[in-house]
Amino acid sequence: MGAEIDLDEIEELRTAATPGPWFVRNLDDESAMNLVAVSTAMDTGKGERWPQFDSRDMIAATLVQQPRYVDCGDGRWEENAAFIAMAREAVPRLVEEVRRLRQLIAECCTDDPEEPGTDART
């Protein structure tokens, strides 16, 4: 079995990051043609061109097509952006669930056979 996941470290990183929720945005401009980004603002579906969108809302970009300086070899720009945006909300829930399950395991595996929920096999 691998090393135990440090939930406190994950929580510190989450707390330090920009608050959510995060959204996928499809933007455009004459310099950065086809910009796929993760943003704190929802996508309007209009493919706004800068300066019609506030660049301070951007968390990350998974594609900046022109000039091509943000890209990925497999072309999964939208999928990667969707995963990043989803992770902002899902990771804290997963940390909470792991903590809950660890607590249940700890409660089920106490050494006192008189305690409800203990492991009486020992």
SEPA-207076 format. One line per 5 residues: number of its first residue (from 1); their letters; for each residue z, x, y of C-alpha. Coordinates in steps of 0.1 Angstrom, whole numbers, padded with zeros to 4 digits. Each point is the difference from the previous one (the first is absolute). Example, Ala and Ser with C-alpha at 12.3 -4.5 7.8 and 13.67 -1.06 7.14 Angstrom:
BEGIN
1> as> 0078/0123/-0045 | -0007/0014/0034
# end
This chain:
BEGIN
1> mgaei> 0000/0000/0000 | -0008/0013/0035 | 0023/0007/0029 | 0018/-0030/0015 | -0016/-0014/0031
6> dldei> 0019/0007/0032 | 0003/-0035/0015 | 0019/0013/0030 | -0028/0024/0009 | -0026/-0029/-0003
11> eelrt> 0022/-0021/0022 | 0003/0028/0026 | -0038/0003/0001 | -0004/-0038/0003 | 0025/-0001/0029
16> aatpg> -0016/0028/0018 | -0035/-0016/-0002 | -0015/-0024/0024 | 0014/-0035/-0006 | -0022/-0025/-0019
21> pwfvr> -0017/-0021/-0008 | -0032/0021/-0002 | -0035/-0015/-0002 | -0035/0013/-0008 | -0023/0000/0030
26> nldde> -0038/0004/0000 | -0009/0014/0034 | -0031/0016/0016 | -0010/0020/0030 | -0030/0021/0010
31> samnl> 0018/0032/-0009 | 0019/-0010/-0031 | -0024/-0024/-0016 | 0016/-0020/-0029 | 0037/0007/0004
36> vavst> 0023/-0013/-0028 | 0036/0003/0011 | 0035/-0010/-0007 | 0016/-0016/0030 | 0031/-0019/0013
41> amdtg> -0024/-0026/0014 | -0019/-0025/-0021 | -0037/0003/-0005 | -0019/-0026/0022 | -0032/0002/-0021
46> kgerw> -0019/0009/0031 | -0004/0038/-0007 | 0011/0008/0035 | -0013/0031/0017 | 0023/0023/0019
51> pqfds> 0015/-0006/0026 | 0002/-0036/-0012 | 0027/0010/-0024 | 0032/0020/0007 | -0001/0033/-0019
56> rdmia> 0038/0001/0002 | 0000/-0028/-0026 | -0017/0023/-0026 | 0021/0014/-0028 | -0027/0017/-0021
61> atlvq> -0038/0000/-0004 | -0017/0001/-0034 | -0035/0002/0015 | -0015/0013/0032 | -0037/0000/-0008
66> qpryv> -0014/0016/0032 | 0008/0028/0004 | 0009/0001/-0037 | 0035/0016/0003 | 0020/-0026/-0020
71> dcgdg> -0015/-0009/-0033 | 0006/0000/-0037 | -0024/0010/-0028 | 0002/-0032/-0020 | -0007/-0024/0029
76> rween> 0032/-0020/-0004 | 0009/-0002/0037 | 0010/-0036/0000 | 0019/0002/-0033 | 0019/0030/0012
81> aafia> 0008/-0016/0033 | 0012/-0032/-0018 | 0022/0021/-0023 | 0016/0018/0030 | 0006/-0032/0019
86> marea> 0015/-0017/-0031 | 0022/0029/-0008 | 0019/-0004/0034 | 0014/-0033/-0013 | 0000/0006/-0038
91> vprlv> 0018/0034/-0001 | 0032/-0014/0015 | 0000/-0029/-0024 | -0006/0024/-0029 | 0029/0022/0011
96> eevrr> 0023/-0031/0002 | -0011/-0011/-0035 | 0006/0035/-0015 | 0035/0000/0016 | 0007/-0034/-0014
101> lrqli> -0012/0010/-0035 | 0020/0032/0001 | 0031/-0020/0009 | -0006/-0024/-0029 | -0004/0029/-0024
106> aecct> 0032/0016/0013 | 0019/-0033/-0005 | -0014/-0006/-0035 | 0009/0035/-0012 | 0037/0003/0009
111> ddpee> 0024/0014/-0026 | 0024/-0030/0000 | -0009/-0024/-0029 | 0023/-0026/0016 | -0022/-0002/0031
116> pgtda> -0028/-0027/0000 | -0034/0015/-0002 | 0011/0033/-0016 | -0017/0018/-0027 | 0022/-0007/-0030
121> rt> -0022/0020/-0024 | 0020/0032/0006
# end
